[in-house]
């Protein structure tokens, strides 16, 4: 497999993340080629699989892949990712409309020595992004549904008005 070499600093941080996860009772599995972690992190009592990997020569990437968004929710997801990213400080929701895939991403610059507080902050940023994204999707779905109901009501009203005009026309004839 062709990948960038991992520095000793990044390996130390991966070990620190694994230690942090064990302290939080979060299942964590170390993988190699390239070195990364798979962590089961609970957000509002629901388990999510988080991938923690070296992002470059300076940082770690906390990546929470979300399920594929159904086509019916794609517009809501696109609007939600933009709205959530506007208010997030550390995390970023990435949504690919063509594939309808979403990810929450947090990049962490590595200080020496590895700090549990930074790791906790990264996981908190993931949680905030995920919760905000899910809530925003629900909001935009509700908005789309309300708009569709309003259009249907308007079309029904227009048809009724048209039928009323037809009845008047027939009565005159």
Beta strands, then each sheet from edge to edge (+ up, - down):
strand 1: 28-31
strand 2: 36-43
strand 3: 46-54
strand 4: 59-65
strand 5: 91-96
strand 6: 101-109
sheet 1: 1+ 2- 3+ 4- 6+ 5-
end
